[in-house]
Amino acid sequence: CIHTCLGTSETNLANRIRVYASRSRSSVATILSSDHQRRNKMSCIKLSFTAVIIVVLAWLFRLYPWPWHLRHRQIPPPVSYDGRIIFNTKDLREPTTHSEIKSIVKEAYDNNRKVRVLADGHSWSEIAQSEDILISLHQYSGLVGDVDTGNMEVTVRAGTALSELSSLLESKGYAMINLGSVAGQSLAGAISTATHGTGIDIGNLAALVTKLKFVDGTGKDHVVGERDEDENSRNIFKAAQVSIGMLGVLSEVTIKIKEKFYLRELRNHYPLSYCLDNLDQLVKTDEYSHVKLWLEFYNDFCVLYQTNQTNNELEETPSCVESFIVYYTFAVATRICYIFPSLTPTMMRLVDYIGFGSNSSRTDISYRIFNDYFDLPIHQESEIIVNYEDTVPAILALKQVIIDNSFPVNYITEVRFVKGDDIWLSPYYGMENGACAITLTIYGPEHTVNEYFDAYYQATRQFGGRVHWGKIFTIDQAVVSSWYEKFPDFAAIRKVMDPKGIFLNPFLQNTFGFDL
């Protein structure tokens, strides 16, 4: 029963190979690849005892609630995902129709009030903060009309959560082309911040959008799309695709989809040097459409995730027991590291052994593979985007930053790959050979978190590193304008769309230099 619940585990042979990983990279790759599906019942039994220990530690550290609590957060949330930002507005609006959205914006315009839109609070930055009117679109969700099978598009209300959208599409025999690791985000929030999954030939979610309907700062409707004949309309569309809520309130989004499909994901351990030395062969391959790396620098290892489409509907999938173990291993380890930073290397080795020590595979409907099968405990995130060709030096620069500053990095570092685009404020703008998104995660005191993120951002400026709008960063207008040649055009359109600046808050004003 224990073996059945926990699923695939590593073989004794694979355990031995990992010890000698640094001595023979090529043979390690070959043997691990051929043996990753073999099972070891003793390892499963060990993990079951580990689960008991984790439960006790979780109780001691008061790690409540259960792992799946993040999928059932209060919406709209009173605080951000990590608790750093408190949404203390006294005027929360929850429209259910497009006309109600227009009415709220018109009221704000006529009375010189401020408006921001709040989704599920997943962002680590203060882009959604408002001490005046705060709009939650969680009751304005669902599909608009039928699927356009000719163009393979669907129109969706902007407040629809990605998890809900995936379920709605599945019921009709369709699916999203790509998704990130988190399912609770709203569609509006995801595209407004250029949220992405992984796949060097697949763009971020905003790049999959073909038409937008939004209400500008005067209460006027706009419907713009990539196929519009009018050049001004197409320019407004390019500005609105990734606007961080500065042009108006999104109402409807038309996005590309595909027929329902299944994915098979392989998870294998390799030495970090192996992944960096063979990056092109691993990422730019026809065999796997989605590739990402999880890095752990204390042990110099890399967890390689390779995903491809399959005709098999269901094979092995992680059980709730495995999700429980991974979640609480992370949670216990990060709490211990928070209190005793010097124990971070030891704790990360524990996380590696218990949470990701075995090579495995899973097959499921696409969106369940795109989304992580477990929820990460509370943490802080920043993300730096560089050109694909700068991936290896950017990763090595991060390793050096951690070593030089002795930062207690108690989480994995995720590396994903995204197709470049021509969206005016997209972090992947103009990256013709593709982009590499390096996600920094840590749980610690605010000063440590900020020092770590800023140190790495400074280290990547030589590569032209850009930031993810939904995560922690500190930049100003001079930096933003140096990244984007279309920034003056965006600023001009924003001024027309929002002449009174009702959609601006202090954070956006400091970042982009727009007048309040």
N, C-alpha and C positions, 0 to 999 in steps of 0.2 A: 504493500500500500504506500509506504514511504517513497519507494522508487517511482511508482506511478504518479504520485502527487508532484514530486520535484522535477520530473522530466530528465532530459539529457544531462549527463555529467561527464567530466573528463576521464580518460583512461589512465591507468598507472603508467603506461608508456609515455603519455603526454606529460604527466607530472615530471618524469625524469628528463624529458627533452627540454622542458622549460628551464631546468637548472643549468643546462649546457647551451642555452639559447645564444648567448653572446659568442660562442665558439664556432658555430656553424650555421650561419643564417640560411643559406640555401636549402640545406638538408632539413632544417627545422621547418621551413615553410612547407616543404613537400610532405613530411611525415605528419605534421599537425593537420594539414589539409585532408589527408586520407583517413585520419583517425578521429576527427572531431565529433563524429556521431556515435562512437562506441561508448558504452555505458559502464559505470563502476558503482555497484551497489554499496560498497563500503563508504564511498564518498558521500552518497546520499544519506546514509545513516549518520555520518559525521555532521552533515549539514543539519539534520533534524535536531541533534543535540545542541548545535550552535544556535538554532532557532530558539530553544528553551532559554539559553543564556541571554540571548538578545532581548527576549521578553522581560526577563528580570532586570537587565540594565535599562531597558526602556522605561520600566516602572520607576526605577531609581532616579532617572533623569526627567521623569514626568513628560515623556514624549507623546503627548496626546494631541489630536485625536488619531484615528487609524490612518493607514497609508492613503486610502482613497478619499480622504476628506477634501482634498483640493478639487476633486471633480464635483463636489457638492457644496461649493462655497456660496455664501449669501450673495445674491445678485440683485441690485448693485452692491458691491462690497463697501464696507465702511473704511477699510484700509487697503493699501496695495498688497500684492502677493506676499512680500517679505515683511510687511508691517512697518516699513520705513515712512510711508506717506499716508497721512490721515486725511481722508476726504471729509472736511468739516463744513461743507456747504449747508446752509439752512434752507435752501430752495432747490430741492431735487424734483425734477420733472421726469415722468415716465410715459411719453406719448405712445399711442397705439396705432396712429394713422399718419399719413404724410401731411395732411392738413393740420394736424396738431403740432407737428414739427415746425411747419411754416409759421403758425401762430406764435409759438414760443420765440422763434428768432425775430419775428416782426416786433414783438413786445420788447425784446432786449434792444433792438435798434431804436425804437421810438423813445425809450427811456434811458438810453445811454448805459445799459447794463452789459455785463460780461457773460459769455456762454462757453462752456466746454462740454465735450461728450465723454462719458465714462462707460467703458465696456465691462470687462471682468476684473480690471485692476491688475492685469498680469504684468504691465510695464513697470520697470524699475526706475524710470525717469519720471519727472514731474510734468510731463506733457498734458496730462488730463486734469491737473489740479485746477480748482476754481473755488473761490470763496463767495461767488455770486451764484448764478444759475448753473446747475449741473444736470445735463440730460443723460438719462440712461435709456438705451434703445432695446433693452432685453425683452420688452413686450411687443416690439415691432420686428417680428421675425417670420421666416417661412419663405417658400417659393412664390414668385409672381408669375402666374400662368404656367404653361407647359414647357418642357424642354424643347429648344430649337434644334431639332435633329439635323437640319441642313447645315447649320454652322457649328453644331456640337457646342452649344452655349446654353446657359440657364441664367435667368434673372432672379436675384435673391434680395430680400429686404436686408438692409445693412446691419441690423441688430442680431442677425442669426449667428449663433455660435457655430464654430467649425464642426464640432461634434454632432450638432443637430443637422447641419447641412449634409454631412457625410451619410447620416442615417436616412435622410430624405432622398438623397440621390441613389443610395443602395436599393431602396424600396422601388425605385423606378428603373433599375438596371444600369445606373451610371455611377461615376465616381469622380472625385477631384483628381487632377493630373498629378499634383504633388501637395504635400503638407509638411508642416514642421513637427516638432516633437510633442507639442502641447495641443490639446483638443478644445480647451475651454474658451479660447479667445473668440471674440466676435469677428465676423468677416470685415466689418468696417475698420476695426482696430488693426487687424492683421495687414490689410493692404495699405493703410495710411502710414504704417511704419516700415513697409517693405519686408515683412516677415517672410521667412524662406524655409524650405526643407533642404535637401541635398541632392545634387545631380548636376554635373558640370555642363550638361546640355539642356537644363531646365531652369527657367527663370524664377524669381521670387513670385509670391502670390499676386502682387500688383501687376507684374508683367503678363499675367494670364487674363487680366481684365480687358474687356473690349468696349464697354460702355458704362457711364456713370450718371446717376441722377442725384443732384444735391441742391440744397437750399443755401444761397449765399448770405452774406451779412446784412443784406437789406430785406431779406425775406423773399427773394426772387428765385424761381426754379431754373435749373440748368440741366439739360440732357446733352451730354457730349460723348463722342466715341472716336475710336481710331479710324473708322471708315467714313467719317464726315467729310463732305466735299469742301466745306468752308475752312480755310486755314486757321482762322482765329479760334474756331470751335475745336479743331485738333490741338491747338496750342493750350487751350484751357484744359483739355483732357490730359495732356502730358503733365501739366502742372498739378492736376487734381489726383492723378494716380497715386502719388506719394506726396501728400500735402501736410501730414501730421495735424490735420484738422484746422488748418489756417485759412482755407478758402470757404468752408461752409460745413454744413451737417450732411453727411452722406445719407441718402435715402434708399437707393436701389443700386445694385451692382450686377452687371452682366459679365459672366466669367466663363472661360473655356473649360470644358469637361471632356471625359472620354467614357467609353463603355466600361461597366464594372469589371474589375480585374483583381487577380490575386498575386501576392508577392511572396517570395521565399528569401529570407534573410539569413546569411551566415555570419557567425561571430567567431573570430579567431584571434588568438594572442600571438604577437610577434615582438621581437626587440624593436625599440623605436628606430634604431639605425636602419633596420631592414625596410620599414615603411618609408622612411625619408629617401633612402637610396633608390627605391623602386616606385616612387610616387606616380610617375606618368603611367607606368604599366598597371598600377592599381586603380587609378582614378579615370584615366582616359581609355576605357575599355568598352567594347561592345557587349561583353558578357554580363556586366553589371551596370545598370542604369543609375543606381543610387549608391554612393560610397561615402562613408564618413569614418573619422578616426576619433577614438577616445585616448587621450594621452595621460600618462602618469609619470612625472619626471623623477620622482624619488627612486623608482625602480627601473626607469628607462624602458618602459614597455608601452606597447600600443595595442589597443583593442580595435581590430579592423572589422567594420560592418560593411558587408557587400550584399546588395539586394538586386534581384532581377524578377521579371514577370514569369509566372508559372501557370500551367493549366491545372495543377493539383490544388484543390480547394482548401483542404485542411490536412496538416501533418502534425508535427509537434508544436505546441504552444506553451508558454510559461504558465504555470498554475498560480493560483492566489497565494499558495504557500511560498513559492519562489519570490513573488512580488513582495510579500511580507518580509522575507529575509533580507532582500536587497534594500528595501526602504529603511528598515530599522538598523541595518548595519551602517548605512550612511548616517542616519540620524544620531546613533550612539557615538560613532567615530567623530563626527563634526562637533558634537557637544564637548567631548573630551578634549579635542584639539583647541576649541575655543578657550577652555579653562587652562589647559596645559599645552601651549603651542609647540614646545619642544618634543612632544610625543607625535607630532603630525606624521613624520616618515613611517613610524611604526603603525599608526592607525591606518594609513593609506595602504600599507602592505596587507593589513587585515581586510580592508575593503576589497582589495584585489582578489585575495584568496577566497573569501566567502561570497562576494557579490558577483565577481566576473572571472573566477578562477578556471572555469570550464569553457571549452569551445562548444558551440551549440548552433542550432538552427531553429527557425520557426517559420511557419507558413500560415497565412491568414488573408482575409479580405484586405485590400490595400491600405485603408486608413488605419487599421489596427497595427499594421507594420510600421507605417509612417510615425505613428504616435508611440512614445516609449511605453513599454508594458508595465512600468512602475512609475510612481510619482516621486520626484526628487524632494527631499525635505527642504525646508526653508533655507534660502541662501541668497547671495547677491550675484548679479551677473553684469558683465560688460562684454562688448564684442567689437573686435577690430577686423575690418575688411581690407584685404590687400589684393593686388593682381595675382592671378594664379601662379605666374612665374616667380613670384616672391614668397611662395608658400614655405619652402624649406628654410631660407634665411630668417623668415619671420618666426617660425617655430623655434629655431635655435636661439633667436634673440630673446624669446620668452623664457626659455630654459635658463639663459644667462642672467636675466633679470631676477628670477627666483633665487638663483644661487648667490648672486652678488648682494641681494638685500635680505636674504634669509626669510622670505615671506612664507608663512605657514599655509601653503595651499592645500586645503583639506577636501578638495573636490577634483573630479576629473576635468580635463580641458578638452572641449569638443571642437573638432575641425570638420567643417562642411564645405561644400563646393557649389557655386551658383553660376548660372550663365549671366554674362554681362548684358546690359540693356541701354536704352536711350531715354529712360524716364528722368526728368529733370533733377529731382532730389533723391533719386535712388542711390544707396551706397555702392551699387554695382554699375553706376553710370559710366559708359565709355570703356569698360574693361573687356576688350574685344576677345581676349583669350580665356575669359572666365575669371571668376573671383574665388578667393578663399576666405571664409569667415571663421575666425578663431574666437571661440567663446570662452571667456575667463569666468570661472565660478569659484566662489569662496564663501565661507561662513565665518565671520569674525567681527571684531569691533569696527566701528565706522571709520576710524582713522586708518586702521590697517587696510581695510577694503579700498578706501580712496587712494592711499599711497600705492598699493599694488596696481590698481587699474591705471592710474596716471603714469606710473613708471613704465608700464608696457606701452601705453599710447605714445609717450615720448620716444621710446625705443623704435617704434614703427613709423615715425614721421619720415624717416629716410626712405621708406618704401611707399610713402603716400597713403599711409593707413587712414581709413575712415571709420566712423562709428555707426553702430546700430541705433536708430532713433528711439527705440523702446527700452534701451538698457542704460546703465549708469555711464555718464560721460560729462566732461567739462571742456567745452570749446566755445569760441566766440564767432561773431560774424565774419571777421577777417579770414579765419580758417575755413569756414563754410564756403565763402565766395571763391577761395582758392581751389576748392575741390570741384566746383560746378560752374562751367562756363555759361550755363543757362540761368544762374542764380538771379542776375538782374531782370531777366524776363519773368521769372517766377515772382519776384518782388513787385513788378509792375502789375501783373495779373492779380496778385493778392490785394494790392491797393484798390483795384477796381471792384473785386469781389467783396471786400470787407473795408469800406472807407472809414468806418469809425473804430476799427480794430476790436470788435466785440469778441472775436475768437482768440485774441492774444492773452496770455498770462505772463507774469514776470519771467518765468523760466524760458519761454519762447522768445520773449523780447531780448533777454540777455544772450541767448544762443544765436539768434538770427539778426539782431540789431534793428528790428522793426519798432516803430513808435507805438506806444500804448494809446 
